[in-house]
Amino acid sequence: MKLLQEKDFLKKYSISKFLLVGSAEYNNNGTVVLGTAVGGKKIVLYVVNDFELSKKAEVVQMLHTIHHEYAHILHQHIHYPQTWRGISTRWYTQSWINTPPTTANSQGFVSSYAKSAEQEDFVETIAYLLVEGQEAFETLIKNNADVASTFRLKESIVIQYYKDVFNIDFRKLQEEVKKSIDLLTTPKTT
């Protein structure tokens, strides 16, 4: 596969529409939808009425949702690697909502939601690495040493996917996302 240049990447994988919805969308099981990726071109973001740029936790949550949904758009164009299959299959469950985050982490997932399906695990891992950052990922591994090899395998697949398919240095992308979050959430002095 021919690697894409930056300008070609942005042309091919640009988001043609962001649909902003003021309130949340609720599922029958009581979960809340924060975003969706539609047709490889559109991202729908929910709960924007509650968003405040001055609150770092809200900025992080919104950026996590955006990166999660954008990762869906990427794998809708070029499927995630086959090597991802089977890593955590035994743990995927439709009742992920009943799994506390600490239990999900102890099973090799960055979040409870990552347990909902293989593709959600993939994009949640990407969003976590980009938005929560490498330091948080290292802490997650340290606190869940029994599944460190699972986390490292998932991390390496993500890094290789971005390099091989999109010619993107994932570590540099992580640095840029961190800088952007810091810039957005640092109080301005006059």
VMD Tcl script that draws the C-alpha trace (Angstrom):
set ca {
  {0.00 0.00 0.00}
  {1.31 3.43 -0.93}
  {1.86 5.65 2.08}
  {-0.05 8.89 2.12}
  {1.51 12.33 2.32}
  {0.09 14.68 4.99}
  {-1.94 16.75 2.54}
  {-3.33 13.59 0.92}
  {-4.18 12.15 4.33}
  {-6.23 15.21 5.24}
  {-8.01 15.15 1.90}
  {-8.84 11.47 2.05}
  {-9.78 11.20 5.74}
  {-11.23 14.62 6.45}
  {-14.43 14.93 8.39}
  {-17.00 16.57 6.17}
  {-19.48 17.24 8.97}
  {-19.53 17.72 12.70}
  {-23.06 17.55 14.02}
  {-23.32 19.10 17.47}
  {-26.19 17.97 19.67}
  {-26.94 19.85 22.88}
  {-28.05 16.96 25.06}
  {-27.11 13.33 25.45}
  {-28.58 10.39 23.61}
  {-29.68 7.66 25.99}
  {-29.66 3.93 25.30}
  {-32.21 1.48 26.69}
  {-29.59 0.07 29.07}
  {-29.07 3.45 30.74}
  {-25.81 4.32 29.00}
  {-25.20 7.69 27.40}
  {-23.93 8.17 23.86}
  {-21.27 10.90 23.70}
  {-20.50 10.59 20.00}
  {-20.92 8.57 16.83}
  {-19.02 8.21 13.57}
  {-21.25 8.01 10.52}
  {-20.31 6.79 7.05}
  {-16.62 7.49 7.37}
  {-17.18 11.24 7.00}
  {-19.34 12.61 9.82}
  {-18.98 12.81 13.59}
  {-21.93 13.51 15.86}
  {-21.02 14.98 19.26}
  {-23.55 15.00 22.07}
  {-23.80 16.94 25.35}
  {-22.30 20.09 23.88}
  {-24.61 22.32 25.94}
  {-22.71 21.24 29.06}
  {-19.25 21.74 27.57}
  {-17.04 24.39 29.18}
  {-13.56 25.05 27.85}
  {-12.50 26.23 31.31}
  {-13.04 22.73 32.75}
  {-10.13 20.45 31.85}
  {-12.08 17.24 32.57}
  {-14.74 18.27 30.03}
  {-12.11 19.18 27.43}
  {-10.42 15.82 27.93}
  {-13.73 13.96 27.70}
  {-14.74 15.80 24.52}
  {-11.35 15.25 22.88}
  {-11.45 11.59 23.91}
  {-14.82 11.30 22.19}
  {-13.57 13.08 19.07}
  {-10.44 10.91 18.81}
  {-12.50 7.78 19.51}
  {-14.95 8.62 16.72}
  {-12.21 9.69 14.32}
  {-10.44 6.37 14.92}
  {-13.71 4.71 13.87}
  {-13.63 6.74 10.67}
  {-10.06 5.59 10.01}
  {-10.84 1.92 10.53}
  {-14.02 2.27 8.46}
  {-11.70 3.17 5.57}
  {-8.87 0.76 6.39}
  {-9.73 -1.98 8.84}
  {-7.63 -2.33 11.96}
  {-4.99 -5.08 11.84}
  {-5.95 -8.74 12.04}
  {-3.40 -9.06 14.84}
  {-5.90 -7.25 17.08}
  {-8.33 -10.15 16.73}
  {-8.28 -12.61 19.58}
  {-6.27 -10.53 22.04}
  {-9.21 -9.91 24.39}
  {-12.07 -11.81 22.74}
  {-13.00 -13.77 25.87}
  {-13.75 -10.54 27.75}
  {-16.03 -8.75 25.25}
  {-19.56 -8.41 26.55}
  {-22.76 -6.52 25.85}
  {-23.06 -5.99 29.60}
  {-19.85 -3.96 29.74}
  {-21.76 -1.29 31.66}
  {-21.74 -3.63 34.67}
  {-17.94 -3.83 34.67}
  {-16.19 -1.39 37.00}
  {-13.24 0.41 35.36}
  {-10.75 -1.29 37.69}
  {-12.02 -4.72 36.63}
  {-11.83 -3.76 32.94}
  {-8.27 -2.50 33.49}
  {-7.32 -5.78 35.22}
  {-8.52 -7.61 32.08}
  {-6.35 -5.49 29.75}
  {-8.83 -2.77 28.73}
  {-8.30 0.98 29.01}
  {-11.99 1.47 29.88}
  {-15.14 -0.49 30.63}
  {-16.57 0.59 27.28}
  {-13.61 -1.03 25.50}
  {-15.09 -4.36 26.60}
  {-18.20 -3.82 24.46}
  {-16.66 -5.00 21.17}
  {-13.38 -5.56 19.36}
  {-13.59 -2.33 17.33}
  {-14.51 -0.33 20.46}
  {-11.49 -1.78 22.23}
  {-9.30 -0.65 19.32}
  {-10.59 2.92 19.15}
  {-10.78 3.32 22.94}
  {-7.12 2.32 23.14}
  {-6.24 4.91 20.50}
  {-8.24 7.65 22.23}
  {-6.78 6.77 25.63}
  {-3.20 6.83 24.34}
  {-3.76 10.14 22.56}
  {-5.83 12.06 25.09}
  {-5.05 10.61 28.51}
  {-1.48 10.25 27.27}
  {1.52 8.01 27.64}
  {2.07 8.85 31.30}
  {-1.47 7.75 32.20}
  {-1.00 4.61 30.08}
  {2.23 3.78 31.92}
  {0.42 4.20 35.25}
  {-2.37 1.93 34.00}
  {0.21 -0.73 33.15}
  {2.01 -0.31 36.47}
  {-1.27 -0.74 38.35}
  {-2.20 -3.81 36.29}
  {1.12 -5.63 35.96}
  {-0.57 -9.01 35.41}
  {-1.86 -7.81 32.02}
  {1.03 -5.52 31.09}
  {1.82 -7.68 28.06}
  {-1.77 -7.25 26.79}
  {-1.54 -3.47 27.10}
  {1.88 -3.42 25.42}
  {0.66 -5.60 22.56}
  {-2.34 -3.34 21.96}
  {-0.13 -0.24 22.14}
  {2.34 -1.68 19.62}
  {-0.46 -2.62 17.19}
  {-1.88 0.91 17.34}
  {1.54 2.48 16.76}
  {2.28 0.14 13.84}
  {-1.19 0.69 12.31}
  {-0.67 4.46 12.21}
  {2.85 4.04 10.79}
  {2.11 1.38 8.19}
  {-1.27 2.57 6.99}
  {-1.10 6.35 7.37}
  {2.63 7.08 7.67}
  {1.98 8.82 11.00}
  {4.40 8.76 13.89}
  {1.97 8.00 16.70}
  {4.39 9.25 19.39}
  {4.61 12.65 17.70}
  {0.82 12.72 17.41}
  {0.58 11.98 21.14}
  {2.92 14.91 21.85}
  {0.85 17.25 19.69}
  {-2.40 16.23 21.36}
  {-0.85 16.76 24.81}
  {0.43 20.21 23.81}
  {-3.00 21.13 22.47}
  {-4.80 19.99 25.61}
  {-2.31 21.89 27.79}
  {-2.73 25.01 25.64}
  {-6.54 24.78 25.73}
  {-6.79 24.17 29.46}
  {-4.09 26.46 30.84}
  {-5.71 29.53 32.37}
  {-4.88 32.68 30.42}
  {-3.29 35.54 32.31}
  {-3.75 39.12 31.22}
}
mol new
graphics top color blue
foreach p $ca { graphics top sphere $p radius 0.5 }
foreach p [lrange $ca 0 end-1] q [lrange $ca 1 end] { graphics top cylinder $p $q radius 0.2 }
display resetview
